[in-house]
């Protein structure tokens, strides 16, 4: 019998993102990772500005009540997640840049590189979403699981715990992998 759990959710989302990376290819997966970094900064920055200038107003309280948002913390979670996902989609689809990596264009090396970048993309996106759901800031690094919305999931799920406890690693690994891959990138002169 299949038991629905946070572990299963994390594994399924990982699998979907990795499968999607094979559909779009290594270069577009790298574009999604770069877009994820930009989206993280955008979501944190706009979320913090929104909290500072909008959430304290009486109109904001009326707006939150209208949409069934209990408090400022839940509103901030929702805003950051919406901005994060929207920014990734816009950058991936309409971003004004292209990625052309020379290593692993085809064959087994290309397949392995695509798997690695898909895995790192999934880790970055999932850890960011979990950090935002916890009410924390990914960039500021102020994660306190004790009294937040993810406390139960954190206690019950090894995968959620792994993603949150190691979010700095998930944030750094894609950039480190770019650096390592760049050492082996062969530039072709036309």
N, C-alpha and C positions, 0 to 999 in steps of 0.2 A: 504494500500500500504506500502510495506517495504522500508524504506529509509536507504540506506547504510550510515553508519557513523562510527566514531571512537568508539563510545559507543558500537555499534553492534559488531565491530571487537574485542574489548576487551572481551565482553561477550562470543562471539563464541570461542575465544582462551581459555578463562577460562573453558568453557564447554568441549572442546576437551581435555585439559590437565586433568581435573577431570575424564572424561570418561576413558582416558588412564590409570589413576591411578587405576581405578577399574579393568582394564584388567590385569595390571602387579602386582597388589596386594600391600598391605601396606608396606611390607619390601622393595620391589623394588622401591616404591614411595619414601621411605626414602633414598634409595640409589641415586635416581635422585636428591633429595634435597641436599644431601651431595655433589654430583657431581656438582650441580649448584654453591654451594659455592666455590668449587675448580675451576670451570670454570670462575667465576667472577674474582677471583684473577689472574688466568692465562691470561684472556683476557685483564685485566687492565695492568698487568705487561708486557706482550709481546707487547701490543699496545703502551705503553709508550716507551719501548725500540725501537720499530720500528720507532716511531716518532723521537726519539732522534738521532738514528744512520743511518736511511735510508731515511726518507722523505725529508731531506734537500738537498739531492744530485741531480745532473743533471739527472742521470739515473732514479731516482724516478719520476721526472717531466715528462720524456719521457714515462715511464710506466703508469703513471696516465692518460696522454693524450691518450695513446694507448687504454686504457680500458674505456675512456669516463668519468673519474673522474675529476670533476671540480677543486677541491682544496684539500689541506691536511686534512681539517676537514672532508670532505666526505669520504676520503680514510680511515681516522682513524675510522669513524663510521662503515664502511664496514669491516675493519680488526677486530675490536672488536666483532662485531656480528658474523662473521664467526668463529673466535676462540672460542667464548662463546658456540655457538651451537655445533661445532665440539667436543669441550672438554666434554660437557654434554653427547653427544652420545657415545663417546669412553668410558667414565667412566661408564655410565649406562650399556653398553654392555660388556665391557672388563675389567672393574675396578677390581683390585686385592683384593677386599674385598666383604664380604656379610654382610647383616644386618639381625639379628634375634631378633625381639622384642617379648617380652613375653605377653604384654598386648593386648587384643583384637584380639586373633587369629581367632575367629569365632563368629558367631551370630551377634546380633545387635551391640554390642560393637565394634566388628571388622569392621562392615560396617560403623559405625560412625567415628572410627579412620581413616579408609581409606578415607572417605569423607573429614575429617579435614586435613589430610596430603596432599591429592590431591588439596584441595583449597589453602593451604599454598604454595605448589609447584607451582601452577599456578600463584599466586601472586608474588612469588619470581622471576619466569622466566619472566613474563610480565613486571614487574616494572624494571627489569634489562634491558630488550630489549628497553623499552621506554627511560631509562636513557642513554643508548648507542646511540639510534637514536637522542637524544637531543644533542649529542656531549660531554656529561659530563662523568666523571669517577664515577662509582658506589661507589668505595671504598673511593675516595677523598671527595666525597660529594659536589662537586662544581657545583651545578645545577643552571643555570641561563636561564630561559625560554624566557626571553624578546626578544632576537635576535637569536634564533636558529631554527633548522629545524622543531621543534615541536610546535612553537609558535601558529600557527593557530589551530592545533589539541587541544592544551592545552586550548585555548580560547573557542573552540566550544564543547568540550567533558567533561562532568562531570567525566566520568570514567578515562580518561587520566589524568585529574587534580587530581583525587583521588589517582591514582597509583603513580604519580610523587611527589605530595606533601607529601605522606606518605611512600616514598621508604625506609626510615630507619625502619619504622614499618614492612614493608614487608620483609626486610632483617633480622630483629630480630625475628619475630614471629616463623618461623620454628625451630630455635635453642631453643627458650623458650618452645615450645611445646615438643621438645625432652627432655628437662630437667624435665618438669612436668610429661610426660609419664614415664620417668625413675624412678620417685618416686613411681610409682605404678607397675613397672615391676617386675614380679615374676620370679626369676631365678630358673630353674629346674636343680637339680643336678642328674647326671646319676650314 
